[in-house]
Amino acid sequence: MKFLFFLLIIPLTVVGCSPHSGNSSEDRVAAVVNGVEITNLEVNTIYERTAVRGISKDVARDQKRNVLAGLVHAELLAQQAVKQNLDKSPEFTLLLHESRRQVLAGMLQQSLASAAKPLEIEAVRDIVSQNPLLFDERKLLVYEQVLMPVVNEPFLLSLNMRVSKGATLDQLVEEIKDKRMQFQRVKQIQSTDQLAPAIVKVLTSSKPDVPVVARVQDKFAMILVLRNVVPIPLTGEAAEQAARNIASAQMRNIAIQKKMKDVLDRAKITYFGEYAKDTSGKKGVALPLPDKARAEKMNSYSVILAVSITVAYAFAMLLFSASMRLLLGRVWLPRLWLTPRVQPVEPEVDLWLPEYRASFYVKFFLFCCAVVSVFMLGRQLLPVWTMLEVWMVIASIVTGVLLGIGLSHLYARSPLRNWTKGLRRWVPVVFFTLSLAAAVVVTLRFVSV
């Protein structure tokens, strides 16, 4: 126990005595505006958001100076606004609350995006080969489109008849004008990776200068005319980088949607007034509501994860107790405190057994079991830490440790202590190690569901 005590004290002492290297005021502060500091950290943070990679040091310095100049101007205006008591207005409070919400949401999205693992080169090349329109067969399309906000099926059929007889886009537009229908005519120059797949299919399968009349459900109608096609294939490193960007965006969106769904299902949301009358979207946009069935399922998963953590730490304490029994050749009861050496009342319970001494191979085996156990516990906590509340994780660990200590006392009493005599002394170590591994496997299984 003294050895364990020093293992805990030494790292804390080293951390407490480590020197703190503070920066001078000139290195930390970029400017002081009427007593208000603008730090280099602010300047660098804003600069990194908009910086262009590969620029020279002189250009980077000028960009940072522009950022600092903008911060100085903003601080001056903010101080003037405070003098005019604008910070006391209700609008300021609302905008400040909204800005806080948006910043925190953006930081969480960035955190989820940064947690995604980078793709292997084989996966990147698979994306390139499976999406020829975005890479090898990428083209620049020059076309005209006429958008009509109203879908009039008889009129669209008449336009199709005109096209079959050789009518041009100008003639179709004149007919739309005669009908006094609203429309918008624009010329577009876009690559195939910037357009919706349906529009790309229509344009690439049509003949140049021949109008194509189409409608998008009952929302709007359009006329598309392909004018020119220029091949612009994306190959090599540029294609791989583009594929990585596409995959990263998809993984980020999936992670954000999953996190949003989990948070929503765990939330308690109540709508009032006109918003409480129709939340399902029958008369418009649906409002976010928790999925009660999924929430109950998530709660049951949380309970299972918490119980599995408790079981894992209980078996870890039992493994610790069994290992100490082999090392010391006697019954060892784990304690969380130091106790003086007192001659036991019942010699049969806690007597030193001189006939057994742990060999080097035994110690090495137990050391390997300890390393594997610590690795398994860490592997268990790593994914669970973000899925459960912190208090649930801590409570599960504490409960598991206390349960393991209680069970180790039972394990040390007769007849269970006889398991560690003779050739059967390895039975508890192997059993508790396998039980700990089973608890970790169950945890990871439920994490992946």
Secondary structure, DSSP 8 states (H G I E B T S, - for coil): -HHHHHHHHHHHHHHHHS------HHHHEEEEETTEEEEHHHHHHHHHHH--TT--HHHHHHHHHHHHHHHHHHHHHHHHHHHTTGGGSHHHHHHHHHHHHHHHHHHHHHHHHHTS----HHHHHHHHHH-GGGTTT-EEEEEEEEEESS--HHHHHHHHHHHHTT--HHHHHHHHHHTT---EEEEEEEETTTS-HHHHHHHHHS-TT--EEEEETTTEEEEEEEEEEEE----HHHHHHHHHHHHHHHHHHHHHHHHHHHHHHH------THHHH--S-TTSS------HHHHHHHHHHHHHHHHHHHHHHHHHHHHHHHHHHHHHTS-----SS-------SSHHHH---TT----HHHHHHHHHHHHHHHHHHHHHHHHHTTTS-HHHHHHHHHHHHHHHHHHHHHHHSTTGGGGGSGGGGGHHHHHHHHHHHHHHHHHHHHHH-
